[in-house]
């Protein structure tokens, strides 16, 4: 399910409009009927063949997983060792 950047951005825009799908403080977050309607609306507005609610849910899951993995990578970046820091400082002063 590889999408172009344009398709992905369109999907994110549509998804962000439907707070009942992602904003836990939303009054409608636990409203199953509202959530189903929002999912159906996004699937229809994507105008992709063979893209329904099941594919929408899978795409959301994939995007969340990817986002969480990237965030985890950011927190796991090790600071430079003392030797690496010295080399970096030497390069800057040259």
N, C-alpha and C positions, 0 to 999 in steps of 0.2 A: 504494500500500500504506500509506495513512494509518491509523494506529492511535490509539486513545485513550491517555491517559496511564496508565490502569490496565492496559491491554494491554501497553504498553511496559514498565512496571515489572514485570509478571508475567514477561515474556520475559527481562528482565535478571536477575531472580532465578533463573529456571531455568538460564540460561546461566552465571551465576556458580557454580552448583552443580557444573557439569561442567568441572573444572579441566583436563581433558585437551584441551579446545578452546582454551584461552587461556593457560594457565600453562606457559611453556616449560620450567620446571624440573620439571614433573610427569613422573613415570616413564612415564605413558601418553600424553604429548603426541605422540609419534611412532607410537603404536599405532593404525594405521588402523582396525582392527576396533572398538577401544574408541571412537574418534572417531565412526565411523559409527553405532554404537549410541547414543552420547550425542546426536548430531544427530537421530536418529529418535525418541528419547525426548522431546526438547524439542518436536519437531514434533507428536507425539501429545498431549503434555500441554498444548499451547497450545489445543487443541480449536477450531481455526479451520478452516472449510471451505476447501478448495483451498490449504492450507498444508502443504507438505511440506519435505523436506530442501533442495531447490533454492531455495525461497522463504526458508527459514531462512538459508542461506548469503548470499543477496542482502540480507536484512535486516541481518545482521551487518556486511556490507561497507558498507552505507549508514550504519549507526550509527558504525562506526569512522571513516569519512570525515568525517562531521559532527563527531565528537569532535575529530579532528585539526584540522579547519578552525577550530573554536572555540578550541582551544589555541593555534593559530598567531595568531589575532586577538589573543589576550591578550599574546603576546610582541611584537606589532608596534605596540602602543599607544604613541604618542609622548608623552613627557613634555611638559607645557605649556611654551610659549616663555617668555622672560623677561617680555614684555609681558603674556601671559596669567597668569603667576604673580603679577605685581603686581596685576592686576585681582582675582584670587582673594583675595589677601591683604587688599585694600581692602574687599572684600565681607564678609570674616570680621570685620574690625575695626569695621565699621559697626554 
